[in-house]
């Protein structure tokens, strides 16, 4: 934990023995969650005091809080679980089949009402209604294993990053019956692994 104004580290915690692959703050700034693929998930308050943990399911390298900070979306081998963070309990699951290796998630849409997910073995980015758990669309990106997703401030553009170093910018749209689709408008090579001297 850092004091950004003073640029000083104020506290250090080591919640996961296997290391941390993902960390996220709740939008209200009151909670933090950390996880890794082969580890449990650690949820704590803003001081680093542990609230609860979720058992290892070998899918925990992506975590996402709901917009109102009351829920945590957590990929598992069976789909995506939705946890009530106040109670520390799982409330429901989102069926993501045939996708079973969700590796990254973000909220998108004009009101951040869409839950976007990327899978390790699919070139599709899938779109769910987080409230109902219904699949409402998909985006064909032409490359599998999106490592990261981020939406623009208006929620209608999506950036997806890949192992190849390529970044794709997709314009999202909502059609009939509230179905969501998208078209890749731009792509660029942001990085090549062989150019990074830090890598073995």
N, C-alpha and C positions, 0 to 999 in steps of 0.2 A: 504494500500500500504506500502511495506517495502523496506528499503535499506538493501539488503542482506549482503553487505560487512560490514556494520556497525551494522547489526542486530537490526536496529531501525525502529519502525513504523514512517512513514513520513506523512501519510494522512489516514483518515478514512472517508468513505462515507456510507450512508445507503440508497441505491437506491430503495429498495423494502420494503414496509411496512410489508409484510407477511414473510420476511426473504428470504435468498438466499439458494437455493438447488444445484445450479450448477453455475460455473463460468469458463470462458475460455478466453485465450489470442489468438489473431490472430497470425499466424506464423511470421509475420513481426514485431510483438511487438508493433504495433501502436494502436490497439483497444482491448477493453475488453468487454465481454458480460456476463450478469448475469440474472438468471431467477429462477423460481420455478413453481411447478405444478399449484398452484392456484394464479398465479401472472402474471403481464406483464413481458416483457423482456426489460432490460436496456442495451443500447450500449453506450460506452463512449470512449474517447481517453485515451492515456496512463497516463494522469495526473488526470483522474477521471472526466473530463468535459463531461457532457452528450451530445451525438450526436443525438439520437432519441430513441423512445420507440415503442414496439409492444404490442398491446392490449392483455389482458388475454384471453387465449383459453383453459385453464386447461390442458395443455400438455407441459408446458415449463420447464421440469426438465432436458432436454438434449439440449445442444447447441453445434454447431461445425462450425468453420470457414473453408472455402475452403483453399486449399494449397497455393493459390496465395493471400489470405487475402482479396479478393474483394467481397466474398459472405458469407452469414451466413445461415446455414441449421437449420431450426426451426420446430420441430414437432407440429402438430395441430391435431384437431379431424378429419380433412379431409385428412391428409397425412403429407407431409413435405414441408413447404414453403421455397423458396430460395429468400433471400433478398440481394439487392445491397446495400452494406454498405456505399458506397460513397454518394448515392442518398437518402438512407433511405427509399427505396421502394421495395415492393415485385415484383419480376420479373416473377416468375413461381412457379408451384407446382409439386411435385413428388407424383404420385399416388401409395400409399403403400398397397392398398387393396389386400387381406382381412385383413391385419394388420391395426389396428387403435389406438393402444396404444404404440407407439414407446417411449421407455424409455431411450435408450442409443445409441450412435453412435460413430464411429471412421472411419478414413481413413486407408485403408490397400492396399496391393499389392506392387509390386516391385517399382512402381513410385507413390505410394499412389493414385492410380487411381480408387480404389473401395471404395464405401460408404457402410459401414457395419452398420446394424441396428438390435437392439434387441427389442422385443415386450413383454409387460407384460403377455399376455395370450398365448404365443406361445413358443414351444421348438425350433423353427427355428430362426436362424440368417439369415437375408436376405441381399443380395448384390445387389447394384444398380450402374449403371454408372452415376456418378453425372452430367456429361455434357448433356446426352440425357434423363436422368430420367428413363431409361429402367432397368427393373429387369433382372439381368444377372446370378443369382445363389442363392443358399441357403446352409446353414450348419445346420445339425441336431445335437443338443447338448445334448438331453435327459433330459433337465430341462428347465422349463419356468421361465420367469421374470429375465432376465439378467440385473443386476443393473449397470454394467460397462463393457466396452470393451476397449482393448488396443492392438495395433499391435506392433510386434517386429521391430527392426531397419531396417530389410530387407523387412518388410511388408508381409511376408509369414507365420507368426505364429500369432495366435490371442488368447489372454487371455480373458476369460469371467468370471465375478464374480457374485455370486448368493446370495439370502437371506439366504440360508442354510449355508453359509460360505464356500461353495465349489468353487474352481477355476478350470476351464477346459482350457487346452491348445490344440488348434486346428491347425493342419497344413493345410494351404490353397493351392489350386492348380488351374491352369487354363487349361480347356479342349478345345474340339472342339468348334468352333464358339465363342470363348472367354467367354465361360460359366465358372463360378467359383463354386468350391465345396470345401469341407474340411472334415477332419476326426479327431475326438478327439484322441489325442495320449497320453495325460497324464491328470490326475485329482488328486486333493488333497484337503483335508479339512483344509483350512487355519484358520478357526475360527468357534466357536460355540457360539451362542447368550447366552446360559445358563452359559457359562464360563466367561462372561464379567460382573464383579461386578458393573460396572458403569451404567448398564441398570436397569430400575425399575422392 
